[in-house]
Structures are given as C-alpha cells and as structure tokens.
Amino acid sequence: MHLPTHFFLSWAVAEVKPLSFRDRWLVAMTGIAPDLDGLGIIQGVESFQKWHHTFGHALPSGICILTIAILLSKQKSLVPWLCLGTYYLHILCDFFGSGGPEGSSWPILFFWPVSDVAYYSPYQWELNSPINITITILAILALIFLGARRERTPMELFSKSLDQKIVEVFKRWTPNWR
C-alpha cells in the first residue's frame, strides 16, 4: 500500500479514543514507521528493492515500536497497544496490497535479520488495484468524518489555523454525519 494510505488508516485508529496531541501523533507515526526501510530509495532503486520490507517490516521493529510507545505515551494503558495495532495494520496491508503491476509479489521478511525467509501472500493484489484505491478513498472519508467530529485533522501538526479551516469545510460537507 502507499504511504499516504498507511498514514490515513493510522490516523483513523488514533482517533478511536480521545488522545493527547502527542499520543495521536505517536499512533499515526507508528503506522508509517515500517516504511523507514524504504529510505534506501535515496541510494537508488536497487537499494530500495533490497531493503524495503526487511527491517522495518520485521518482528524486532514491532517490539522496538512497542517499547518506544510505552516510553513516550501519556496514556500508557491504551496508546502502546494502538501503536502496535497501527504497526501491524501496516504489515497486514503490505502483505496483501503491495503486488507489482506485472503480477509480481512483494514479500515480508517478518523474522529478519534472524531469518531471511520471505513470506508471500498468495492473495496479494497490485499496489494500484481497485482494492487499494477503495481502501484509500474509505480512509479519506474517515478522515473527513473524524475531522468534522473531533474538530481536528492531521494538518494540526503543521498549522493549527489551517487545520481549523479544513475542519470548518469538513463540517459543511458532513452536516448530518456528526
């Protein structure tokens, strides 16, 4: 799945319960953290293909994410579990929704670096498939609904005033949803 879709889904999870600003961002960021192993793209496509879906998508990273969430979260009884949930939601989405356009599969090396066993989904669909597009659209609709209801959007990280303008638009779009 594409990075924005991972982020939108993670933000929706972060909005399940009222959380502090820091806890919302912690939950949302752990949902995109697995793609840190995709930064190899900076060195070129070959590096990206070698490293993506390795260390960021592996069990040890999930354990690190949980540890960081425990240390940084304010609501320690809930937020670490939401972080772990968004982390593994990312893995699950990639396991099923990251196929290549020519029918190739993109594996998850879940036990990397202990094991190089690659896990392939026999049901993996293409990255640009109608399923991924539908999931992205539904996630955007969730952001609109949650933005109108909670009176905040992911834009709050960058600009509170712009965030409030977006919220006002979302409220106009969804007068009967709240």
C-alpha positions in Angstrom: 0.0 0.0 0.0 1.0 3.6 -0.5 2.4 5.6 2.4 -0.4 8.1 2.5 -3.0 5.3 2.8 -1.0 3.8 5.7 -1.0 7.3 7.4 -4.7 7.9 6.8 -5.6 4.5 8.3 -3.2 5.1 11.3 -4.8 8.5 11.9 -8.2 6.9 11.9 -7.0 4.4 14.6 -5.5 7.3 16.6 -8.9 9.0 16.6 -10.8 5.9 18.0 -10.5 7.4 21.6 -9.7 10.9 22.7 -6.0 11.1 22.9 -3.5 13.9 23.6 -1.8 15.6 20.6 1.4 13.6 21.3 -0.4 10.3 21.7 -2.3 10.8 18.4 0.9 11.5 16.6 2.7 8.6 18.2 -0.1 6.2 17.0 -0.2 7.8 13.5 3.6 7.7 13.1 4.0 4.1 14.1 1.6 3.3 11.3 4.1 4.6 8.8 7.3 3.7 10.7 7.7 0.3 8.9 8.4 2.2 5.6 11.6 3.6 7.1 13.2 0.6 5.4 12.2 2.2 2.1 14.6 5.1 2.6 17.0 3.0 0.5 15.3 4.7 -2.5 17.7 7.6 -1.8 20.6 5.4 -3.0 18.5 4.1 -5.9 16.0 1.5 -7.0 18.3 -1.4 -6.4 18.9 -0.4 -2.7 15.1 0.1 -2.3 14.3 -3.3 -3.7 17.0 -4.9 -1.5 15.9 -3.3 1.8 12.2 -2.5 1.6 10.0 -4.9 3.6 13.1 -6.1 5.6 14.0 -4.5 9.0 11.1 -2.0 9.1 8.5 -4.8 8.5 10.1 -7.3 10.9 9.1 -8.5 14.3 12.1 -6.9 16.1 10.9 -3.5 14.8 7.4 -4.2 16.1 9.0 -4.8 19.6 11.0 -1.6 19.3 7.9 0.3 18.3 6.0 -1.0 21.4 8.9 -0.1 23.6 9.1 3.4 22.3 5.4 3.8 22.6 5.5 2.7 26.2 8.2 5.2 26.9 6.7 8.2 25.1 2.9 7.8 25.5 0.8 9.6 28.1 -2.0 7.0 28.2 0.2 4.0 28.8 -2.7 1.6 29.2 -4.0 2.3 25.7 -1.6 4.1 23.4 1.2 1.4 23.2 -1.5 -1.1 22.0 -2.8 1.3 19.4 0.7 1.9 18.2 1.3 -1.8 17.9 -2.0 -2.1 16.1 -1.2 0.5 13.5 2.3 -1.0 13.1 0.8 -4.5 12.3 -2.0 -3.0 10.3 0.7 -1.6 8.1 2.3 -5.1 7.8 -1.0 -6.7 7.0 -1.8 -4.1 4.4 1.5 -4.6 2.7 1.2 -8.4 2.9 -2.0 -8.2 0.8 -1.8 -4.9 -1.1 1.7 -4.5 -2.4 1.9 -6.5 -5.6 3.7 -5.4 -8.7 1.8 -4.3 -11.8 3.2 -7.3 -13.7 1.9 -9.7 -11.2 5.0 -10.0 -9.0 4.6 -10.3 -5.3 6.4 -8.3 -2.6 7.3 -10.5 0.3 7.6 -9.6 4.0 10.7 -10.8 5.8 9.0 -10.9 9.2 11.8 -12.5 11.2 14.6 -10.6 9.6 17.6 -10.4 10.5 17.3 -13.8 12.3 15.9 -15.4 9.2 15.8 -14.5 5.5 12.6 -16.5 5.0 10.3 -14.4 2.8 6.5 -14.6 3.3 4.4 -14.1 0.2 0.7 -13.8 0.1 -1.0 -16.0 -2.5 -3.8 -13.4 -2.4 -1.6 -10.3 -2.9 -3.2 -7.7 -5.2 -1.4 -4.9 -7.1 -0.4 -1.7 -5.5 -2.6 0.3 -7.9 -5.5 -2.1 -7.7 -9.1 -1.0 -7.2 -9.0 -2.6 -3.8 -6.2 -0.3 -2.6 -7.9 2.7 -4.3 -11.1 1.8 -2.4 -9.3 1.5 0.9 -7.7 4.9 0.3 -11.0 6.5 -0.5 -12.6 5.0 2.6 -9.7 6.2 4.7 -10.1 9.7 3.3 -13.8 9.6 4.1 -13.0 8.5 7.6 -10.6 11.5 7.9 -13.3 13.8 6.8 -15.9 12.4 9.2 -13.4 12.3 12.1 -12.1 15.8 11.3 -15.7 17.2 11.5 -16.5 15.2 14.6 -13.2 15.6 16.6 -12.6 19.1 15.2 -9.0 18.3 14.1 -7.2 16.7 11.2 -3.6 15.6 10.6 -2.9 19.2 9.5 -2.8 20.1 13.2 0.9 19.1 13.2 1.7 21.8 10.7 -0.7 24.6 11.3 -3.5 25.0 13.8 -5.2 27.8 11.9 -5.2 25.8 8.6 -6.4 22.8 10.5 -9.4 24.7 11.8 -10.2 26.0 8.3 -10.1 22.4 7.0 -12.4 21.3 9.9 -14.9 24.0 9.0 -15.0 22.7 5.4 -15.4 19.2 6.6 -18.3 20.3 8.9 -20.0 21.9 5.9 -19.6 18.7 3.9 -21.0 16.5 6.7 -23.8 18.3 8.5 -25.7 15.2 9.3 -22.8 12.8 10.0 -22.0 14.2 13.4 
